[in-house]
Amino acid sequence: MRTADDGDSAVVRRMLAAYHLATEREKGCAVDDTDRLPAAYRAEIDAAGPATGSLFLLDAGTSAAGMYVLAPTSARGTVELKRLWIEPGWRGRGFGELAVRDAVRRCREAGATTVRLSVWEWRSGAAALYRRAGFVDCPSWDPRPGLVCLQRRVG
């Protein structure tokens, strides 16, 4: 795992676009290209990174197998894990578990006490991954219907 840098812009843009397009399709929105994504998502793709936080790449030899973002929250000692994406060709090889372990380690080393995340209810495989990693359901901080909020103590 490594922090994405300026040399990774094309890879990050491609992965963010794939992540957001997949999410919109799963939500039932007819979005077939990035120009039709919500403005906030297009801004992330254009900037090759999130508005806040740090984006990490999961290296797999000569290519990136996936990414995730760690973002600050308004809750003291809490960091949010977002945008966990494993490229389709790399799924089923343990990269999701590796990403979650790495994210938790980074948060602990940074002095955080809690990592939180939200996952769409239909992403049952992702929710199961998070629960296997010790995340538990918690009260929602996001009012969008269909989101499940989870958290885990790390400190």
LINLINGI-V416146 format. One record per backbone hydrogen bond with DSSP energy under -0.5 kcal/mol. NH is the residue of the N-H (numbers start at 1). CO is the residue of the C=O. If there is no record, write none. Layout:
nh co
NH CO
NH CO
//
This chain:
nh co
2 57
4 55
8 5
9 6
12 8
13 9
14 10
15 11
16 12
17 13
18 14
19 15
20 16
21 17
22 18
23 19
24 20
25 21
26 22
27 23
28 25
29 24
31 29
32 30
36 33
37 34
41 38
42 38
43 39
44 40
45 41
46 42
47 43
48 44
48 45
49 44
54 70
56 68
57 2
58 66
59 57
60 63
62 60
63 60
65 58
65 63
66 58
67 85
68 56
69 82
70 54
71 80
73 78
78 75
79 114
80 71
81 116
82 69
82 80
85 67
87 65
90 87
91 87
91 88
93 90
98 94
99 95
100 96
101 97
102 98
103 99
104 100
105 101
106 102
107 103
108 104
109 105
110 106
111 108
112 107
113 77
114 77
115 152
116 79
117 150
119 148
121 146
123 120
124 122
127 123
128 124
129 125
130 126
131 127
132 128
133 129
134 131
135 130
136 151
138 149
147 144
148 119
150 117
151 136
152 115
154 113
155 113
//
